[in-house]
Amino acid sequence: MSLSQAQKKAFRSIGHHLNPVVMISENGISEGVLAELDRALNDHELIKVKFALPEREEREAMLEELVAASRAELVHKIGKMALLYRANPRANPKLSNVQRYADHHGRH
């Protein structure tokens, strides 16, 4: 399921205020990183990932691998940051960045 441009725009505005919850370094994508990513997506649905890699090509390759492995959707990328989204209908509304934003702004 692809996100619409309107959804991506809304998610970018939410993501602007988020801190990265997963960091990818030269060590690459380990089982531990994937487990943390999976937990973060389950809890928050919309997360920011930071790539501590100097080479753009390396970042692009790792990002593609991360998106495929996590079954998440890339919402936005800029520099060393990427915003990923994976819907979780059973997400805790207090943890989900998407649901908290909607509740705070009076949308359901």
Secondary structure, DSSP 8 states (H G I E B T S, - for coil): ----HHHHHHHHHHHTT--EEEEE-TT---HHHHHHHHHHHHHHSEEEEEE--S-HHHHHHHHHHHHHHHT-EEEEEETTEEEEE---TT--TTT-HHHHHHHHTT--
